[in-house]
C-alpha cells in the first residue's frame, strides 16, 4: 500500500518553474533532467563530429529546448581519458555533454543561458560505452556524413584488441567495419568530396560507392589527393569501356562457317566408317592398321590416326567403328556467357596475395568483395576451431 502524504508537508517544497523539470536536482549527480548553466556544460572532446554543420534548424532553442541532452560529470569523464584534462579545463561542477553537442553549440550561438540535461555517469562505465552513446546520437542525423561515421566507428574499434572483438561486442560484422575503415585511407581532400556528395544529395562530389572502390585499390593511401583522383578517373574509364563492350552485339558466324559435321573416313577400306565396303574393294589384311581421317562437311581434313593403338603427336585415336560422336558441342546461351566471362578473368598467381586481391576487385563489385572477405574469415575461423 502506498504511503499517505499530507498537503501540509508539501508547503515548503520549492516551486518548479517548468513543468516536468526538477530545478532542485543537483546537476553533477545522476538524476532527472535539470537546467544547467551553459558555462558549466562542456563539449565532448571525443565527439565524432568535427563539423556540427548548419545550426539554423536549432534556432528555436533560444526560446525553448525540445529534448534534453545526455551528459556525464567531468570527474567520470576524466577517469576514462585523463589525458583530456588540459583540454577540458574542467572544474568539479562541470559536466561533459555526450549526446547533444549541436544543441550546446546552438545555445551559445542563439543566446540561451542554460540547457536541460540528464547527467548519468553510468554512460561513463567504459570508453566503448560512452563512445557508442555519442555514435548512436549522431547516426540518425541526416547530415552525419560517411566520413564522420567512419571516424566514429573506428574510435570505438580502437578500444578493442581486434576488429573482430569490436564487431562481436557492438553487434557489427567485420566486413561492415572494413567498409568504413577503408574510407579513411583516402586523402583528406578526397574525403571532403565524399562528404560533399552526401550533403548535397549526390549533386556534387564522390559517391560512397566510388569512394569505397577507390579505397580498395592497392596502396591507395600512398598516393596524394591528385594521384587518387587520377586513379578514380582510370576506374571510371574502365567502367565505361566495360559497359560499351557489354552493349556491343555479338558477332554471328558467317554462312558456311558454323559447326562442322565430321565423318571418319577409313583410307584403308576406302569408305566411311559405318558404311559397307564398296563392291569389289579388297578387304584389309588381318593385323593391317586402318588409317582414319576425320573430314568435315566443309571438305577439310582435321587429323588422322590408326586403329593399331599407336599414334603420333597431333593425332587422335579413332573411335570404334560405328557412329562417330560430334566433334564439337554447340554452347547454350548460358554456357556461352560463362565461357565469355572466363575469358575476361585475368591470369593471376593465387599465392601473390596483392595480385589476387587486385583481380578480385576488378571482377567483383565492392559489396561482393566485402561479402567474400567475410565468407573467407568465417571459414578460417571455423577451420581453426575444428583443429
C-alpha positions in Angstrom: 0.0 0.0 0.0 1.3 3.5 -0.8 2.3 6.0 1.8 -0.3 8.7 2.6 1.1 12.3 2.2 -0.3 15.4 3.8 -0.5 18.6 1.7 0.8 20.5 4.7 4.1 18.5 4.3 4.5 20.0 0.8 4.1 23.6 1.7 7.8 24.3 1.9 8.7 22.5 -1.3 10.4 24.6 -3.9 8.2 25.7 -6.8 9.2 24.2 -10.2 9.4 26.8 -12.9 9.0 24.5 -15.8 6.5 21.5 -15.8 8.3 18.2 -15.6 11.7 19.8 -14.9 13.3 19.3 -11.4 15.1 22.6 -10.8 16.2 21.4 -7.4 18.2 18.5 -8.8 22.0 18.8 -8.4 23.3 18.8 -12.0 26.5 16.8 -11.2 24.6 13.8 -9.8 22.8 11.3 -11.9 19.1 12.0 -11.8 16.2 13.5 -13.7 16.6 16.3 -16.3 17.8 19.6 -14.8 18.6 23.1 -16.1 22.3 23.5 -16.1 24.0 26.9 -16.7 25.7 27.0 -20.1 29.1 27.9 -18.6 29.2 24.5 -16.8 28.4 22.5 -20.0 31.5 21.3 -21.8 31.6 19.8 -25.4 32.6 16.2 -25.7 36.3 16.1 -26.8 35.6 12.7 -28.3 32.6 13.8 -30.3 32.9 12.0 -33.7 31.6 15.1 -35.5 34.3 17.5 -36.4 31.8 19.8 -38.2 28.5 20.5 -36.5 27.0 21.7 -39.7 24.3 24.3 -40.2 22.7 25.1 -36.8 19.8 27.1 -38.2 17.4 24.2 -37.7 18.0 24.7 -33.9 17.4 28.5 -33.8 14.2 27.9 -31.8 16.4 26.8 -28.8 16.8 30.5 -27.9 13.2 30.2 -26.6 12.6 26.6 -25.9 14.5 23.3 -25.8 12.5 20.3 -27.1 14.7 17.4 -26.0 17.3 17.1 -23.2 21.0 16.4 -23.6 22.9 13.5 -22.1 26.0 14.2 -20.1 28.5 12.8 -17.5 30.3 14.5 -14.8 33.8 15.9 -15.7 35.2 13.6 -13.0 33.7 10.5 -14.5 34.9 11.5 -18.0 38.4 12.2 -16.8 38.6 8.7 -15.2 38.3 7.4 -18.8 40.5 9.9 -20.5 42.8 11.7 -18.0 44.9 13.0 -20.9 42.0 15.3 -21.8 42.2 17.3 -18.5 44.1 20.2 -20.0 41.7 20.4 -23.0 38.6 20.3 -20.8 39.9 22.8 -18.1 37.1 21.3 -16.0 36.2 22.4 -12.6 34.5 20.0 -10.2 31.0 21.2 -11.1 31.4 20.9 -14.9 29.6 18.3 -17.0 30.6 16.9 -20.4 27.8 16.7 -23.0 27.9 13.3 -24.6 24.7 13.5 -26.7 23.6 17.0 -27.7 26.7 18.9 -28.8 24.8 20.6 -31.6 22.2 21.8 -29.1 25.1 23.1 -26.9 26.6 24.9 -29.9 23.2 26.3 -30.9 22.6 27.5 -27.3 25.8 29.5 -27.5 25.0 30.8 -31.0 21.4 31.9 -30.2 22.0 33.3 -26.7 20.5 30.7 -24.4 21.8 30.8 -20.9 21.2 27.2 -19.8 20.4 23.7 -21.1 18.1 20.9 -20.0 20.5 17.9 -19.2 20.3 14.4 -17.9 23.5 13.7 -16.1 24.2 9.9 -15.9 27.6 8.6 -15.0 26.5 5.1 -16.0 27.3 6.2 -19.5 31.0 6.5 -18.4 31.3 2.9 -17.3 33.8 2.4 -20.1 35.3 4.1 -23.1 33.4 1.9 -25.7 30.0 2.6 -23.9 30.5 6.4 -23.9 31.7 6.4 -27.5 28.8 4.2 -28.6 26.3 6.6 -27.0 27.8 9.5 -28.9 27.8 7.4 -32.1 24.2 6.4 -31.8 23.2 10.0 -31.1 24.8 11.2 -34.4 23.9 8.2 -36.5 20.3 9.2 -37.0 21.2 12.7 -38.1 20.7 13.4 -41.8 23.9 15.4 -42.0 26.1 12.7 -40.4 28.2 12.0 -43.4 30.0 8.8 -44.3 33.5 10.1 -43.2 32.2 11.2 -39.8 30.5 7.8 -39.4 33.8 6.0 -40.3 35.7 8.0 -37.8 33.1 7.4 -35.1 33.2 3.6 -35.8 37.0 3.4 -35.7 37.1 5.4 -32.4 35.1 2.5 -30.9 37.0 -0.2 -32.7 40.3 1.2 -31.4 39.1 0.4 -27.8 39.3 -3.3 -28.6 42.2 -5.7 -29.2 40.9 -6.5 -32.7 38.2 -5.5 -35.1 36.7 -9.0 -34.6 36.4 -8.3 -30.8 34.8 -4.9 -31.6 32.3 -6.5 -34.0 31.2 -9.1 -31.5 30.8 -6.6 -28.7 29.0 -4.0 -30.7 26.8 -6.2 -32.8 28.5 -5.4 -36.1 30.3 -7.5 -38.7 34.0 -7.3 -39.6 33.1 -6.5 -43.2 30.8 -3.7 -42.1 33.7 -2.2 -40.1 36.1 -2.8 -43.1 33.8 -0.8 -45.4 34.0 2.2 -43.1 37.7 1.8 -42.3 38.6 1.8 -46.0 37.3 5.4 -46.4 39.9 6.7 -44.0 42.6 5.5 -46.4 41.6 8.3 -48.8 43.4 11.7 -48.7 41.6 14.4 -46.6 40.8 16.4 -49.8 39.1 13.3 -51.3 37.3 12.6 -48.1 35.9 16.1 -48.3 34.4 15.3 -51.8 32.7 12.2 -50.3 31.2 14.4 -47.6 30.1 16.9 -50.2 28.3 14.2 -52.1 26.4 13.2 -49.0 25.5 16.8 -48.0 24.4 17.9 -51.5 22.2 14.9 -52.1 24.5 13.4 -54.7 24.7 16.6 -56.8 28.4 17.1 -56.2 31.4 15.2 -55.0 32.2 11.5 -55.0 29.6 8.8 -54.3 30.1 6.4 -51.4 30.2 3.5 -53.9 33.0 5.1 -55.9 34.9 6.1 -52.8 34.9 2.5 -51.4 36.0 1.2 -54.8 38.8 3.7 -54.9 39.8 2.9 -51.3 40.2 -0.8 -52.3 42.9 0.0 -54.8 46.3 -1.4 -53.6 48.5 1.2 -51.9 45.9 3.9 -52.4 46.9 5.6 -49.1 50.4 6.2 -50.5 49.0 8.4 -53.3 48.4 12.1 -53.0 44.9 13.5 -53.4 45.7 14.3 -57.0 47.0 10.8 -57.6 43.9 9.3 -56.0 41.6 11.4 -58.2 43.6 10.2 -61.3 43.1 6.6 -60.2 39.4 7.3 -59.8 39.4 8.6 -63.4 41.1 5.3 -64.5 38.4 3.3 -62.8 35.6 5.3 -64.4 37.2 4.9 -67.8 37.4 1.1 -67.3 33.7 1.1 -66.3 32.8 3.0 -69.4 34.7 0.5 -71.6 33.1 -2.5 -70.0 29.6 -1.1 -70.4 30.3 -0.3 -74.1 31.6 -3.9 -74.6 28.5 -5.3 -72.9 26.2 -3.4 -75.2 28.1 -4.4 -78.4 26.2 -7.1 -80.3 28.0 -10.4 -80.5 29.4 -11.2 -84.0 27.5 -14.0 -85.7 29.4 -16.6 -87.7 29.5 -16.2 -91.5 27.4 -18.5 -93.6 29.1 -21.8 -94.1 31.4 -21.4 -91.1 29.1 -22.8 -88.5 29.6 -26.0 -86.6 31.1 -28.6 -88.9 29.9 -32.1 -89.2 32.6 -34.7 -89.3 32.8 -38.1 -90.9 35.6 -40.6 -90.2 36.9 -42.0 -93.5 38.9 -45.2 -93.5 41.5 -44.7 -96.1 42.4 -48.4 -95.9 38.9 -49.6 -96.7 38.1 -46.6 -99.0 34.9 -45.7 -97.3 33.3 -44.0 -94.4 33.1 -45.7 -91.0 29.8 -47.4 -90.6 29.1 -47.9 -94.3 29.6 -51.1 -96.2 32.8 -51.5 -98.2 32.4 -50.8 -101.9 31.7 -53.8 -104.1 34.9 -55.4 -105.2 37.1 -53.5 -102.7 39.8 -55.6 -101.3 39.5 -56.3 -97.6 42.1 -55.1 -95.3 44.6 -57.8 -94.3 44.5 -59.2 -90.9 46.5 -57.0 -88.5 46.8 -54.3 -91.0 46.4 -50.8 -89.4 43.4 -49.0 -90.9 44.0 -45.2 -91.1 41.1 -42.9 -90.4 40.8 -39.3 -91.4 38.1 -37.0 -90.0 36.7 -34.9 -92.8 34.3 -32.1 -92.1 31.4 -31.1 -94.3 33.5 -28.1 -95.5 35.9 -30.5 -97.1 39.0 -30.1 -94.8 40.8 -32.9 -93.1 41.3 -32.5 -89.3 43.5 -35.3 -88.2 44.3 -38.9 -88.9 45.0 -41.9 -86.8 45.2 -45.7 -86.9 43.5 -48.4 -85.1 46.6 -50.2 -84.1 46.7 -48.2 -80.9 49.9 -46.2 -81.8 49.6 -42.5 -82.6 51.9 -39.7 -83.4 51.9 -36.2 -81.9 48.9 -34.1 -83.0 46.8 -37.2 -83.9 43.9 -38.7 -82.0 42.9 -42.4 -81.6 39.9 -43.2 -83.9 36.6 -44.1 -82.3 35.2 -47.6 -82.6 33.6 -48.5 -85.8 30.1 -47.2 -85.9 28.5 -43.8 -85.5 31.0 -41.1 -84.8 30.2 -38.6 -82.0 30.0 -34.9 -82.8 33.4 -33.3 -82.6 32.1 -30.1 -81.0 29.1 -29.5 -78.8 27.2 -26.3 -79.5 27.2 -24.0 -76.5 23.9 -23.0 -74.9 23.5 -19.2 -74.3 24.2 -19.7 -70.5 27.3 -21.7 -71.3 28.5 -19.2 -73.9 28.1 -16.4 -71.3 30.1 -18.4 -68.8 32.8 -19.1 -71.3 32.9 -15.4 -72.3 33.2 -14.4 -68.6 36.0 -16.9 -68.1 38.0 -15.3 -70.9 37.7 -11.9 -69.1 39.2 -13.3 -65.9 42.8 -12.2 -65.7 45.5 -14.8 -65.2 46.9 -14.4 -61.7 49.2 -16.2 -59.3 46.9 -17.3 -56.4 49.9 -17.1 -54.0 50.6 -13.5 -54.8 48.1 -12.0 -52.3 48.1 -8.5 -53.7 47.8 -9.5 -57.3 44.9 -11.9 -56.3 43.2 -9.1 -54.4 43.5 -6.8 -57.4 41.9 -9.4 -59.6 39.0 -9.9 -57.2 38.4 -6.1 -57.1 38.5 -5.9 -60.9 35.9 -8.7 -61.2 33.5 -8.3 -58.2 31.5 -5.4 -57.1 32.6 -3.6 -53.9 29.8 -5.3 -51.9 30.6 -8.7 -53.4 34.2 -8.3 -52.4 33.3 -7.4 -48.8 31.0 -10.4 -48.7 33.8 -12.6 -50.0 36.1 -11.3 -47.3 33.6 -12.0 -44.6 33.0 -15.5 -46.0 36.7 -16.2 -46.0 37.0 -15.0 -42.4 34.1 -17.3 -41.3 35.7 -20.3 -43.0 39.1 -19.6 -41.5 37.5 -19.3 -38.0 35.5 -22.5 -38.5 38.7 -24.3 -39.7 40.7 -23.1 -36.7 38.0 -24.2 -34.3 37.8 -27.6 -35.9 41.6 -28.0 -35.4 
